[in-house]
Amino acid sequence: MAMEHGQGGGAMAHSDHGHHDAHGHHGPRTMPTVLTAPEAVLVWQKRAMIVTAVFAVISVVFAFTAEGRQHLLRSYLMGVMTCFNFVGGALAFLLVQYLSGGKWGAILRRPLEAMTRTFGLVVVMMLPVMFRMKELYQWARWTDPQQTWQAYKAGLMTQEEMLMANSKHAMLNPISAIIQTVVVFAFMGLVISLANKWSLQRDADPSGGTSASYNKWRVRFENLAGPSTLIYVILMTDFVIVWVKSLDIEWSSSVYGAQFLVAQGYAVLALGILTLILLSKYEPIKTMFRTTEQHDLGKLAFAFTMLNIYLTFAEFLIIYSGNVPDEAEWYIHRIHGGWWVVLSLDVICHWVVPFCILLSRDFKRSRSKMIWLCAWMIGARFIDMFWLIEPNFKDAQGNLHLAANTGILSYVTMPIAVVACWMYFYLGQLAKRPLIAINDPDTEELLEPEHAH
């Protein structure tokens, strides 16, 4: 197998000899001698810690006001779910790449693995949400029909909320939520551990580069990735229903999990492309990350942008055409009282701008421009998460209340602090392993001459 790849690269190099002369390349390039992360990664890590400290201190200031304390846990949930999206999306991409193969995933593999290895941090980050769930979720405050009835009589719940809480009690109660979360995290932890362990073992395989070695590891990773992909989608859907969708216990959606899955891919691709471009100033990524792979990843980001638009609009169109009051209220709460501005920003920043820009082939192949777009896309995820989470609470439904409540500004400081903290650990994990997976036939393709100019 290794010989076949080598011959293929040589044949293609010979057939495109004229192109290579024009660009200074003659045949396949040589694997860089240094595969470890550059010192710049440690510099970025220090900057992430500084950002974490600064914005954490600013967030603490909000705790001295009643309005600020009210929003700190909500904004913290937003930050944690953003980090969960990075970890879960990276895991999903790893599994899909092991099933599909291809050099697009070979160059992205080590950043994806580094993202998944921050899983332990996300577990720790979830603990405050789980311990203080009564402050966020109605179903955690009143856990049996008698309690929901008393809450209804006291005006703390509507009749519909009371009935919904009772009907969903089997899934939405504190003990059940914790059990479901433990199951989700246990599964993710197992798959992440195996995928990262086997990746290092494949690199160290003394028979690496042979057909027997390639087939052995391909089968092992496929056997892991096949069932794990299906199980992850199911468990991730359960996780986001419990910890995000149930903030509004009345609302139901059949594509909520799929929306989060696509949003995970959207965010992970933006961060992955941004990481590779920044690393492309240094070896080994400078040699291995070709314009061809950047273009391919840009097209994949465009596909996820379109799918994100499709799923979100399809959900809105179905609810709009059905015109069921219990479902329509979810959108009404997110349109009136100033929320229309946030919705417009979400549509423009999250979908319209990336969609229009990624239509351009030249833009996808420009590293300086893609840096700004990827940073923009990550920022757009913050706007979307804010729009999804905050209007679930009664004081914010149909009322953006920016002027009357400065505590809502914690939605800026707290998520930045949480994500910057996650970024610190991500960069630390990125620096721990070689940036290129060896003993992988897809890696050989990254050394072949480019054929698109």
C-alpha positions as CSV (number, residue, x, y, z in Angstrom):
1,M,0.0,0.0,0.0
2,A,2.8,2.4,0.9
3,M,4.5,1.6,-2.4
4,E,1.3,2.2,-4.3
5,H,1.0,5.7,-2.7
6,G,4.6,6.5,-3.5
7,Q,4.2,5.5,-7.1
8,G,1.0,7.4,-7.4
9,G,2.6,10.6,-6.1
10,G,5.6,10.1,-8.5
11,A,3.3,9.6,-11.5
12,M,1.3,12.7,-10.7
13,A,4.4,14.7,-10.1
14,H,5.7,13.7,-13.5
15,S,2.5,14.5,-15.3
16,D,2.3,18.0,-13.8
17,H,6.0,18.8,-14.3
18,G,5.3,22.0,-16.1
19,H,3.2,23.3,-13.2
20,H,5.8,22.4,-10.7
21,D,8.5,24.3,-12.5
22,A,6.4,27.4,-12.4
23,H,5.9,27.2,-8.7
24,G,9.3,25.9,-7.7
25,H,8.2,22.3,-6.8
26,H,9.6,19.2,-8.4
27,G,7.8,16.0,-7.3
28,P,6.6,15.1,-3.8
29,R,7.9,17.2,-0.9
30,T,9.9,15.8,2.0
31,M,8.4,15.2,5.4
32,P,9.6,18.0,7.8
33,T,12.2,16.8,10.3
34,V,10.5,18.7,13.1
35,L,6.9,17.6,13.8
36,T,6.3,19.2,17.2
37,A,4.3,22.4,17.8
38,P,6.2,25.7,17.5
39,E,7.0,27.9,20.5
40,A,4.3,30.3,19.3
41,V,1.6,27.9,20.6
42,L,2.9,28.5,24.2
43,V,2.8,32.2,23.5
44,W,-0.8,32.0,22.4
45,Q,-1.6,29.9,25.5
46,K,-0.3,32.6,27.8
47,R,-2.4,35.2,26.0
48,A,-5.5,32.9,26.4
49,M,-4.8,32.8,30.2
50,I,-4.5,36.6,30.4
51,V,-7.8,37.0,28.6
52,T,-9.4,34.4,31.0
53,A,-8.1,36.3,34.0
54,V,-9.2,39.7,32.8
55,F,-12.7,38.7,31.8
56,A,-13.2,36.5,34.8
57,V,-12.4,39.5,37.1
58,I,-14.9,41.7,35.1
59,S,-17.5,39.0,35.4
60,V,-17.0,38.8,39.2
61,V,-17.9,42.5,39.4
62,F,-21.4,41.6,38.2
63,A,-21.9,39.4,41.2
64,F,-22.2,42.5,43.4
65,T,-25.5,43.4,41.8
66,A,-28.8,41.5,41.9
67,E,-29.2,41.8,38.1
68,G,-25.7,40.6,37.6
69,R,-26.0,37.6,39.8
70,Q,-29.2,36.7,38.0
71,H,-27.4,36.5,34.6
72,L,-24.0,35.1,35.7
73,L,-25.2,31.5,35.7
74,R,-27.1,31.9,32.5
75,S,-24.1,33.4,30.7
76,Y,-21.9,30.7,32.3
77,L,-24.1,28.0,30.8
78,M,-23.7,29.7,27.4
79,G,-19.9,29.5,27.7
80,V,-19.9,25.9,28.8
81,M,-22.2,24.8,26.0
82,T,-19.9,26.6,23.5
83,C,-17.0,24.6,24.8
84,F,-19.0,21.4,24.7
85,N,-19.8,22.2,21.1
86,F,-16.0,22.4,20.3
87,V,-15.3,19.1,22.1
88,G,-18.3,17.2,20.7
89,G,-17.9,18.6,17.2
90,A,-14.3,17.6,17.2
91,L,-15.2,14.1,18.2
92,A,-17.8,13.8,15.6
93,F,-15.4,15.0,12.9
94,L,-12.8,12.5,14.0
95,L,-15.3,9.7,13.8
96,V,-16.5,10.7,10.4
97,Q,-12.9,11.1,9.1
98,Y,-12.0,7.6,10.2
99,L,-15.0,6.3,8.3
100,S,-14.6,8.3,5.1
101,G,-10.8,8.6,5.0
102,G,-9.2,11.4,2.9
103,K,-6.4,13.9,3.3
104,W,-8.8,16.7,4.4
105,G,-9.0,15.1,7.8
106,A,-5.3,14.0,8.0
107,I,-4.1,17.6,8.3
108,L,-6.9,18.5,10.8
109,R,-6.6,15.3,12.9
110,R,-4.2,16.6,15.6
111,P,-6.1,19.8,16.2
112,L,-9.3,17.7,16.5
113,E,-7.6,15.3,18.9
114,A,-6.4,18.2,21.0
115,M,-9.9,19.6,21.2
116,T,-11.3,16.2,22.3
117,R,-8.7,15.9,25.1
118,T,-10.1,19.0,26.8
119,F,-13.2,16.9,27.5
120,G,-12.2,16.6,31.2
121,L,-12.3,20.3,31.5
122,V,-15.8,20.5,30.1
123,V,-17.0,17.8,32.6
124,V,-15.6,20.0,35.4
125,M,-17.2,23.1,33.9
126,M,-20.6,21.4,33.9
127,L,-20.6,20.8,37.6
128,P,-21.7,24.3,38.7
129,V,-24.6,24.0,36.2
130,M,-25.6,20.7,37.7
131,F,-25.3,21.8,41.3
132,R,-27.3,25.0,40.7
133,M,-29.8,23.7,38.2
134,K,-32.8,24.9,40.3
135,E,-31.8,28.5,39.4
136,L,-32.1,27.7,35.7
137,Y,-34.7,25.0,35.1
138,Q,-38.4,25.0,36.2
139,W,-38.4,21.1,36.2
140,A,-35.6,21.2,38.7
141,R,-37.4,23.6,41.0
142,W,-40.7,21.7,41.3
143,T,-40.1,18.0,40.9
144,D,-43.6,16.4,41.5
145,P,-47.2,17.2,40.6
146,Q,-47.9,18.5,44.1
147,Q,-45.1,21.0,43.9
148,T,-46.0,22.1,40.3
149,W,-49.6,22.6,41.4
150,Q,-48.4,24.8,44.3
151,A,-46.2,26.8,41.9
152,Y,-49.1,27.2,39.5
153,K,-51.4,28.6,42.3
154,A,-48.6,31.0,43.4
155,G,-48.3,32.3,39.8
156,L,-44.8,30.9,39.3
157,M,-45.9,28.6,36.5
158,T,-48.6,28.8,33.8
159,Q,-51.0,26.0,33.5
160,E,-49.3,24.8,30.3
161,E,-45.9,24.8,32.0
162,M,-47.3,22.8,34.9
163,L,-48.9,20.2,32.6
164,M,-45.7,20.0,30.5
165,A,-43.5,19.6,33.6
166,N,-45.6,16.8,34.8
167,S,-45.7,15.0,31.5
168,K,-41.9,15.2,31.0
169,H,-41.1,14.4,34.6
170,A,-39.5,11.0,33.7
171,M,-36.8,12.7,31.6
172,L,-36.7,16.1,33.2
173,N,-36.0,15.8,36.9
174,P,-32.7,16.4,38.8
175,I,-31.8,12.7,39.3
176,S,-32.7,11.7,35.8
177,A,-30.8,14.7,34.3
178,I,-27.6,13.7,36.3
179,I,-27.9,10.1,35.2
180,Q,-28.3,11.0,31.6
181,T,-25.3,13.4,31.8
182,V,-23.2,10.7,33.4
183,V,-24.1,8.3,30.5
184,V,-23.3,10.9,27.9
185,F,-20.0,11.8,29.4
186,A,-19.0,8.2,30.1
187,F,-19.5,7.3,26.5
188,M,-17.7,10.4,25.1
189,G,-14.8,9.9,27.5
190,L,-14.4,6.2,26.5
191,V,-14.4,7.0,22.7
192,I,-12.1,10.0,23.1
193,S,-9.7,7.9,25.2
194,L,-9.6,5.1,22.7
195,A,-9.2,7.4,19.7
196,N,-6.3,9.3,21.2
197,K,-4.6,6.2,22.6
198,W,-4.8,4.4,19.3
199,S,-3.6,7.4,17.3
200,L,-0.3,7.4,19.3
201,Q,0.0,3.6,19.0
202,R,-0.4,3.8,15.3
203,D,2.4,6.4,15.1
204,A,4.7,4.1,17.1
205,D,3.7,1.0,15.2
206,P,7.1,-0.6,14.1
207,S,5.3,-2.1,11.1
208,G,4.0,1.3,10.0
209,G,4.0,2.1,6.3
210,T,3.1,-1.4,5.3
211,S,-0.2,-2.6,3.8
212,A,-0.8,-4.9,6.8
213,S,-0.3,-2.0,9.3
214,Y,-2.6,0.3,7.3
215,N,-5.4,-2.3,7.1
216,K,-5.1,-3.2,10.8
217,W,-5.5,0.4,12.0
218,R,-8.1,1.2,9.4
219,V,-10.3,-1.6,10.5
220,R,-9.8,-0.8,14.2
221,F,-10.7,2.9,13.8
222,E,-13.7,2.1,11.5
223,N,-15.0,-0.5,14.0
224,L,-14.8,2.2,16.7
225,A,-16.2,5.1,14.6
226,G,-19.1,3.3,12.9
227,P,-21.4,2.6,16.0
228,S,-19.9,5.5,18.0
229,T,-21.1,8.0,15.4
230,L,-24.7,6.9,15.7
231,I,-24.6,6.6,19.5
232,Y,-23.0,10.1,19.8
233,V,-25.7,11.8,17.8
234,I,-28.4,10.2,19.9
235,L,-26.7,11.0,23.2
236,M,-25.7,14.5,22.2
237,T,-29.4,15.2,21.2
238,D,-30.4,14.0,24.7
239,F,-27.8,16.2,26.3
240,V,-28.8,19.4,24.6
241,I,-32.5,18.7,25.2
242,V,-31.9,18.4,28.9
243,W,-29.5,21.3,29.4
244,V,-30.5,23.8,26.7
245,K,-33.9,23.1,25.2
246,S,-35.6,22.4,28.5
247,L,-34.9,26.0,29.6
248,D,-38.3,26.5,28.0
249,I,-40.2,23.4,29.1
250,E,-43.2,24.1,26.8
251,W,-41.3,24.1,23.5
252,S,-40.6,21.1,21.4
253,S,-38.5,20.6,18.2
254,S,-37.8,17.6,16.2
255,V,-34.5,19.0,14.7
256,Y,-33.0,20.6,17.8
257,G,-30.3,18.0,18.1
258,A,-29.5,18.1,14.4
259,Q,-29.2,21.9,14.7
260,F,-26.7,21.6,17.5
261,L,-24.7,18.9,15.6
262,V,-24.4,21.1,12.5
263,A,-23.5,24.1,14.7
264,Q,-20.8,22.0,16.3
265,G,-19.3,21.3,12.9
266,Y,-19.6,25.0,11.9
267,A,-17.7,26.1,15.0
268,V,-15.1,23.3,14.9
269,L,-14.3,23.9,11.3
270,A,-13.8,27.6,12.0
271,L,-11.5,26.9,14.9
272,G,-9.7,24.1,13.0
273,I,-9.0,26.2,9.9
274,L,-7.9,29.2,12.1
275,T,-5.5,26.9,14.0
276,L,-4.0,25.5,10.8
277,I,-3.5,28.9,9.1
278,L,-1.9,30.4,12.2
279,L,0.4,27.3,12.5
280,S,1.2,27.4,8.7
281,K,3.8,30.1,9.5
282,Y,5.9,27.4,11.2
283,E,7.0,23.9,10.4
284,P,5.6,21.2,10.1
285,I,2.3,22.8,9.1
286,K,4.1,25.2,6.7
287,T,5.0,22.3,4.5
288,M,2.0,20.0,5.1
289,F,-0.9,22.5,4.9
290,R,-1.3,23.2,1.2
291,T,-3.7,25.7,-0.4
292,T,-5.6,22.7,-1.8
293,E,-6.5,21.5,1.8
294,Q,-7.4,25.0,2.9
295,H,-9.7,25.3,-0.1
296,D,-11.3,21.9,0.7
297,L,-11.8,22.8,4.3
298,G,-13.3,26.2,3.2
299,K,-15.8,24.3,1.0
300,L,-16.7,22.1,3.9
301,A,-17.3,25.1,6.1
302,F,-19.5,26.5,3.3
303,A,-21.5,23.3,3.3
304,F,-22.1,23.4,7.1
305,T,-23.1,27.1,6.8
306,M,-25.8,26.1,4.2
307,L,-27.0,23.2,6.3
308,N,-27.2,25.4,9.3
309,I,-29.4,27.9,7.4
310,Y,-31.5,25.1,6.0
311,L,-32.3,23.3,9.3
312,T,-33.0,26.6,11.2
313,F,-35.2,28.0,8.5
314,A,-37.0,24.7,8.0
315,E,-37.8,24.5,11.7
316,F,-39.2,28.1,11.6
317,L,-41.2,27.4,8.5
318,I,-42.8,24.3,9.9
319,I,-43.8,26.1,13.2
320,Y,-44.9,29.2,11.3
321,S,-47.2,27.2,9.0
322,G,-48.5,25.1,11.8
323,N,-49.4,28.2,13.8
324,V,-49.7,26.4,17.1
325,P,-49.7,28.9,20.0
326,D,-47.5,26.7,22.3
327,E,-44.8,26.5,19.6
328,A,-45.1,30.0,18.1
329,E,-44.4,31.6,21.5
330,W,-40.8,30.4,21.4
331,Y,-40.2,32.7,18.3
332,I,-42.4,35.5,19.6
333,H,-40.3,35.7,22.8
334,R,-37.2,36.1,20.5
335,I,-38.6,38.8,18.2
336,H,-40.4,41.4,20.4
337,G,-39.0,43.9,22.8
338,G,-35.7,44.5,21.0
339,W,-34.9,40.9,20.3
340,W,-35.5,41.6,16.6
341,V,-32.1,43.4,16.6
342,V,-30.3,40.3,18.0
343,L,-32.1,38.1,15.6
344,S,-31.1,40.3,12.7
345,L,-27.5,40.2,13.9
346,D,-27.6,36.5,14.2
347,V,-28.9,36.0,10.7
348,I,-26.4,38.4,9.2
349,C,-23.3,37.4,11.2
350,H,-24.0,33.7,11.6
351,W,-25.3,32.9,8.1
352,V,-25.4,35.7,5.5
353,V,-21.8,36.9,5.8
354,P,-20.1,33.5,5.9
355,F,-22.4,32.2,3.1
356,C,-21.7,35.1,0.7
357,I,-17.9,35.2,1.4
358,L,-17.4,31.4,1.2
359,L,-18.9,31.5,-2.3
360,S,-15.6,33.0,-3.5
361,R,-12.9,30.5,-4.5
362,D,-10.2,33.1,-4.1
363,F,-11.3,34.0,-0.6
364,K,-11.2,30.4,0.5
365,R,-7.7,30.1,-0.8
366,S,-6.5,33.3,0.9
367,R,-5.0,32.7,4.3
368,S,-5.1,36.2,5.6
369,K,-8.7,36.6,4.7
370,M,-9.7,33.2,6.1
371,I,-8.2,34.1,9.5
372,W,-10.7,37.0,9.8
373,L,-13.6,35.0,8.5
374,C,-13.0,32.1,10.9
375,A,-12.7,34.5,13.9
376,W,-15.9,36.1,12.7
377,M,-17.7,32.7,12.6
378,I,-16.6,31.8,16.1
379,G,-17.9,35.2,17.3
380,A,-21.2,34.6,15.5
381,R,-21.7,31.4,17.5
382,F,-21.8,33.6,20.6
383,I,-24.6,35.7,19.2
384,D,-26.5,32.5,18.2
385,M,-26.1,30.9,21.7
386,F,-27.2,34.2,23.4
387,W,-30.4,34.2,21.2
388,L,-31.1,30.6,22.0
389,I,-30.6,30.8,25.8
390,E,-31.5,34.2,27.3
391,P,-35.1,34.6,26.0
392,N,-36.1,31.4,27.8
393,F,-36.3,33.3,31.1
394,K,-39.4,35.2,32.0
395,D,-37.7,38.5,32.7
396,A,-36.2,38.4,29.2
397,Q,-39.1,37.0,27.1
398,G,-40.0,39.7,24.7
399,N,-37.8,42.2,26.6
400,L,-34.1,42.6,25.8
401,H,-33.9,45.0,28.8
402,L,-30.4,46.2,27.9
403,A,-30.9,49.8,29.2
404,A,-32.6,48.7,32.5
405,N,-30.2,45.8,33.3
406,T,-26.5,46.1,33.0
407,G,-26.1,42.6,34.4
408,I,-27.0,41.2,31.0
409,L,-23.5,42.4,29.9
410,S,-22.2,39.3,31.7
411,Y,-23.2,37.5,28.5
412,V,-20.1,39.2,27.0
413,T,-17.6,38.8,29.7
414,M,-18.4,35.4,31.2
415,P,-18.5,33.3,27.9
416,I,-15.3,34.9,26.8
417,A,-13.6,34.0,30.1
418,V,-14.9,30.4,29.9
419,V,-14.0,29.9,26.2
420,A,-10.6,31.5,26.7
421,C,-10.0,29.1,29.6
422,W,-10.9,26.2,27.4
423,M,-8.6,27.7,24.7
424,Y,-5.7,27.7,27.1
425,F,-6.1,23.9,27.7
426,Y,-6.7,23.3,24.0
427,L,-3.4,25.0,23.1
428,G,-1.7,23.1,25.8
429,Q,-2.9,19.8,24.4
430,L,-2.0,20.9,20.9
431,A,1.6,21.4,22.1
432,K,1.9,17.9,23.7
433,R,1.9,15.8,20.5
434,P,3.4,16.0,17.0
435,L,1.2,18.0,14.7
436,I,1.3,15.4,11.9
437,A,0.1,11.8,12.2
438,I,2.7,9.5,10.7
439,N,2.2,5.9,9.5
440,D,-1.0,7.1,7.8
441,P,-1.3,6.8,4.0
442,D,-3.4,10.0,3.9
443,T,-0.3,11.9,5.2
444,E,1.6,10.8,2.1
445,E,-0.9,12.6,-0.1
446,L,-0.3,15.8,1.7
447,L,3.3,15.7,0.4
448,E,2.3,15.3,-3.2
449,P,2.4,18.3,-5.5
450,E,-0.6,20.5,-5.8
451,H,-2.6,20.3,-9.0
452,A,-5.0,23.2,-8.6
453,H,-3.6,26.7,-9.0
